[in-house]
Every structure is written in C-alpha cells, then in structure tokens.
Amino acid sequence: MDHRKGHQQTPAYKHLAVSSMRVPHPVTRRPIPSRSASWAIDAARWLRQVGVRPNQVSVMGVVIAAVAAACLILAGRSQGETRVVLLVVAAAAMPLRLLCNMLDGMLAVEGDLKTPSGELYNELPDRLADLLILVGAGYAIPGIAWGPELGWAAAATALLVAYVRTLGAAAGASQHFVGPMAKPRRMHVLIAACLLSAIATAVGWREEGWVLVAALVLIIAGGAATIVRRLRRIVADLEAA
C-alpha cells in the first residue's frame, strides 16, 4: 500500500477540491501515475461518500489476493479448460489487488480518513497479499517438483524487498520504492505469466509450466537487484546525514 509512505511527489490533485475530498500538502508516498486519473478520483470519492474506510479497502486487497492464490493452487491441480479459467481469474484478481492498494491511500490522504492504526494496515495486508499470490504461483506450476519451493523463494524475496525499505526508514533514511522489481512490477510479471500460461494450456503446449517458472525466477532475480539498489540508496542517505 502507499497511503502513508513513499517518495516525495508533487501532488496532482488540484481537481480534487470538491465536497468531501481535500487537496493534501505534499506527502511522501509511492508514485502512482493513475492516482491522479479522473476515474480513480471518482472511485475514491464515491467510496468515501458511501462510508468505506481505508483500512477496509486494505483488508479487501488481502481477500482478493487470497482468491487469486486459491485459483493458482487449483490451477496447478487442473488441466484443460478448467486450468485456463482459473489462470485467467487469478490474472484478473491481481490488478484488483493493486487497485485496492491505491484506493486505500487515496481515502486516507485525499479523503482525510487516516487512523491511528493506519500504519499497521498500510504494511501488513500488503505483505500477506504478496505471500499468498507468489506462493500460489509456485503451486500453479504443473509437472515440476520444485515449483512450490520456487514460489516460496519469490515470496521471501518480496518480503525482503519491503523489509529493506521499512528498515531504512526506521533508521532515518528516506523511503525508497525503486525497482526494478517493486510490488507493481511483480504483479505485472505474474499477470503476464498467468495469461501466457493460460494460452499455452489452451493450445496444448506440454511444457507450459515453464512460463510461471520463468516469471518467478525473474521476480527473484529482480527482487535481489532491487534489494541491492535500495540498500545503496539507504546507506547513502544515512552516511550523508
């Protein structure tokens, strides 16, 4: 999630100066270009008006991630059309998880609905969602005995990526969301892999499990590079202080 922490970003919310939504002062948070899109602003405004709170949206992101994980695990035990449908549903759930991650922040900041427990809801549901989806992707790999272990390795890497960021902030450095394999990119890679795997299954390619293998290996390698980049920036911040 992104609603309390991130890079310094010039706000693009002057068109949010409407009833029940406020224009925030500059905040430190993950840069998300679609946050200033009119559809996102309208969605956040509507959620606020109907009484939805940021923490509820954060929890909903975990629920959606659990649905994606269940579909992935079942896909690993299925064949043919059933597997195709499960992979497509999992792929569709992942951007919805990212949407929740964006909207909870908009409600908290632009909607002025921050809560004392917001930091907890800001971090923990995100980590759970990563864990569920990445581990599920490992179990979706058919015919490869070490597929689950690969999923767990990708999940561990994702947790370390986030841990380095929060550790740096706790030590007094800036929040660093640099990639190449930050949260949105991990989901983009898996979305593409699920759709490609579904196509491979539909056309009868026997080795289609390697599509997800390649995606998880890419996430692990990209995550390692991300950890190194963030650590370098954190060290530079601390040494310059």
N, C-alpha and C positions, 0 to 999 in steps of 0.2 A: 504494500500500500504506500501512499505517497502524501498523506494529508498533513503530516507534521514535520517531515524532514526532506532534505534534498539539496540540490544545487541552488545557488542564488539565481533567481529568474525574474526578469521584468514582467510584471503582470499584464495580461492582455484581456482584462475583464471590465473595461470601461462600459461595455454594453450590458453589464450585469447590474447596473444601478437601477434596479426595479424593486417593486414591493417584495419583501421577504427574502431578498438576496442582497449581499453587500459587496462592495469593492474592497478587497483586502489591501493592506500595506504589503510591500514586497516581502515574500516569505521564502524560506529555504525548503525546497522540495524537489522531487524527481521531475525533470522537464517532460511534459507530455503534450505534444502539439494539439491533439484532439480535445484537450481540456477547454480550449477557447472556441471550439466549434459550436455553432448555434444549437445543434441537436443535443449536444452534451449539456449545455447550459439549460436548455428547456427541460431535459430529463431530470437534472438536479433540482431545478426549481419546482417541478411537479412532485418529486419525491418529498421535498420539504413541506410542500403545501398539504400533502396527504398524511403527514406525520411520521414519515420514515426517518430514522436516525442513523448517523454514520456507522455506529457500532453494529447495527442490524445489517447494514449492507456488507460490512466486513465479514460477518458470520455467514451471510448468504454466499459470499465468494468461496468459503470453505465447503459449503453444501454442494455448490456447482462443481468444485474440484473433486469432491467425493463421487459425484455422478460420473464425471469423466474417468476417474480411476476404476470405478466398477465396470464401466463399458470396456476399458482397456483390458482388465483382468479377464472378463468374459470373452473378449475377442481372442485372447490367447488360447482359449479352450474351444473355440468355434471355428467353423470352416464356411467357405462359400458365401452365400448372400448374407447369412447372419453375421459373419465376421465383418463384411463390408459395412453393414448398417451400424454395427457397434463402433467401428473406427470412425465413421462419419459423425456419429453423435458425440463421440469423445472430442473430435476436432472442433465441432460446433460449440462445445461447452467451454473450451479453453479461452476464446476471446470474450465470452461472457464473464469468466473469472477475472480477466483483465479489466473489463468494464466495471465490475464491482470495485476493483482496486482504485479505479479513477473516481467513480461517483462518491465513494465514501469520503475521499479527500475533498471533493467539491462541496459536499454537505457540511463537512467540518470547518472548512476555511471560508469559502464563498458564502455558505449558508449560515455561518457563525453558530455552529452547533457542536463545538468542541466540548469534550467532557473530561473530568479528571482521570478516567480510565482509558482515555483515547489512545495513549501511547501503547498500552498493552494490546488493544485491538488493532493498532497500527501495524504491529510486528508479528505477533503470534499467528493470527489466521493466515498471513502470507506464507509463513514457514510451513504450516500444516498443508496448505494448498500445494506448494512445491513438492513436498514429500509425497503426498497422495498421487499426484499426476506422474511424477518421474518414476516412482516405484511401480505404479500401474503400467507405465510404458514398458518396463522391463519384463513384466509378466505377460505382456501382449505379444512377445516375440515367440513364434512357434518354431519348434524343431531345434532350438539352441539351448543346451542345458544351462549355460551360464547367463542367460538373458536376465533373470531376476537379479543376479548379483550386479549386472551392469546398471540396472535401474536403481538399485540401492547406491551404487557408486555415484551416479549422476545426482541423486538426491543429496548425498553427503556433500558433494561439490557445491551444489546450490546453497546449502546451509552455510558452508564456509564462506562463500561469496558475500552473503548477507552479514555473517558474523564479523568479517573483517571491516565492513562499513560501520557497523554499530560500535565495534571496539575502537575504531579510530575516533568516532565522535565522542565516545566516553573518555578517551584520552585527551581530548581537546582539539582534535583536528576537524577539518570541515567534513561534511557529508560528501562522499564520493560515490556517484552512481555510474561511473564509467564502465564500459564493456571491455571486450566485445560480447560477453555472454551474461548481461544483466537479465533480470526477470522477464521483461517483454520479449527479448530475443530468444530466451529459452522456449517460451510458449510458441513463438513464431516457427522455430525449428520443428517443434513437435506437431504443430498443426499441419505443416507441410508434409512431415513424415507420415502422419496418420492418413492423410488424403492420398499420398503416393502409395502407401501400403494397401489402402482400400482398392485403388486402381489395379495394383499388381495382383491382388487376390481375385478381382473381378475378371482379369484376363487369363488367370490360371498360371501365373508365374510361381514356380515351386519354391524359389528362394526369396520370397517377398519379405521374410523376416529380417533380412539384412538391411532393409530400408530403415527400420527402427534401430537396429544395431548402429548403423552409421550416424543416425541422429543423436543417439545417446553418447557415442564416442565424441562427436562434435561438441556436445554440451559439456562433457567432462574436460576436454582439451581447452575449449573456450573459457570454461569456468576457471581453470588453472591460470590461464593468461590474465583473466580479469582480476583474480586474487593478487597476482604479481603487480599489475598496474595500480590497483588501489593501494596496496601496501607502499609502493614507491611514493605515491602522492601523499599518503598519510605521514610517512616518515619525513617528507619534505616540509609538510605543514608543521610538524612538531619541532623539527630542527630549526625552522625559521622563527618560531615563537619566542 
